[in-house]
Amino acid sequence: MSDRQRQPGVLELDELVAEGVSPWLNGLTRGHLASGCLTRLIARTGVRGATSDPAVLATAVETDDAYREQLAGLASDDICAADAARAVAAYDVRWACDELRPVYQATRGLDGMVSMDLDPRLARDAESAVAEAEQALRAVNRPNAMVKLPATAEGIAAIRECVGEGFPVHVTGVFSVSRYREALDAYGEGLRRALADGRRLSALSSVVSLPVGLLDAEVDARLEELGTPDALALRGEAAVARARHLYRLYDDWFGGADWRSLAAAGGHPQRLMWTSTTVTDPSSTPTRYVERLVTWGTITSMSLPTLEAAARRLALCGDTLMGRHGAATEVWRRLERLGIDGEEIARKLEAESARRRAAAWRDLYAAVDAGRHTAHRARPPGRRGCAGP
């Protein structure tokens, strides 16, 4: 944001939104809800969506008293850890959906969404993923909830089936152009099936995310290991270049003849989202990714500290992705000449992301179970709580 004095009624991220970028909160917890933080972010900064994260939720369950009452209500031997964790996650997502409902209505379903994780162990194939997505969305019971599905080889089929069933989908962990193309094709096939089955396409929203920080961290570590001037000069460039490649494909795919018929039936483009935008390098501005990934029709997902930093000040320079495909291609050509294989890196990061998600869900189960047992011991005999709204 420029240093001009903000006028009354002007949102703190109005310049970012004016460039066509929707700011979303990443790592939603009950603390953001109970404290009124999400309400203030929507009203003051223009936040337009939120995403949950099982790793963040697990930590919050362990440390935040806001979960104590619900955990007491779930302290029953006939509720398994998986069902209890789902109930905790659904409570937060349902509350956030209600907070964001005015945004959802004002944007006709384009924004105002809240995305929630599915346990990857319960969604290893398309059929299981559809069942798990249906159960999760039924538990939340809000039109502006969406489920996360990974862009793995198995996940692509699940994405197609879930969209075909009319479920809003957040596609996660896209690191390569080839995988993004598969995700786009799966989305299109799912929409065509949904349309054939008589579903309303305008009620189907979808996003697909590139974790820019993870991609840069992997590439930069290899560049630093090489240590040559040519290698070191490319640090911090890989993710932005990849984002430019993905946006070029997005622009081509949604500008094509196949999409026009789906758009005429009410279909929304599957928007690109930039995630993992927290900058860990103290020598770099905390809003580096927010400022370098700006173009119309995209989403930037930010942790609360990054969001607050962006609300204080942004140095925007207009569109940074449109028409930059050639420069992005040159960056990756230089990386490849140094022996850095983009497809190999994408496969590695995809596998690591899957392991992290599985571990995060194990931690969430453990945190919820520990909280239930603590609440069970502390609860007076014969008293039962409730499992949520």
Salt bridges, closest charged atoms under 4 A:
ASP3 OD1 - ARG313 NE 2.96
GLU12 OE2 - ARG6 NH1 3.91
ASP14 OD2 - ARG4 NH2 3.47
GLU15 OE2 - ARG4 NH2 3.58
ASP65 OD1 - ARG68 NH2 2.78
ASP83 OD1 - ARG86 NH1 2.49
ASP92 OD1 - ARG30 NE 2.58
ASP98 OD1 - ARG142 NE 2.66
ASP111 OD2 - ARG48 NH1 3.63
ASP111 OD1 - ARG271 NH2 2.83
ASP117 OD1 - LYS148 NZ 3.11
ASP117 OD2 - ARG357 NE 3.70
ASP119 OD1 - ARG121 NE 3.31
GLU132 OE2 - ARG86 NE 3.05
GLU134 OE2 - ARG138 NH2 3.34
GLU161 OE1 - ARG193 NH1 2.48
GLU165 OE2 - ARG193 NH2 2.50
GLU165 OE1 - ARG199 NH2 3.44
GLU182 OE1 - ARG179 NH1 2.71
GLU189 OE1 - ARG160 NH1 3.49
ASP197 OD2 - ARG193 NE 3.82
GLU218 OE2 - ARG222 NE 2.87
GLU218 OE1 - LYS348 NZ 3.11
GLU224 OE2 - ARG235 NH1 3.93
GLU237 OE1 - ARG292 NH2 3.20
ASP252 OD2 - ARG248 NE 3.48
GLU330 OE2 - ARG337 NH2 3.49
GLU344 OE1 - ARG222 NH1 2.68
GLU350 OE2 - ARG179 NH2 3.06
GLU352 OE2 - LYS348 NZ 2.54
ASP369 OD1 - ARG372 NH1 2.60
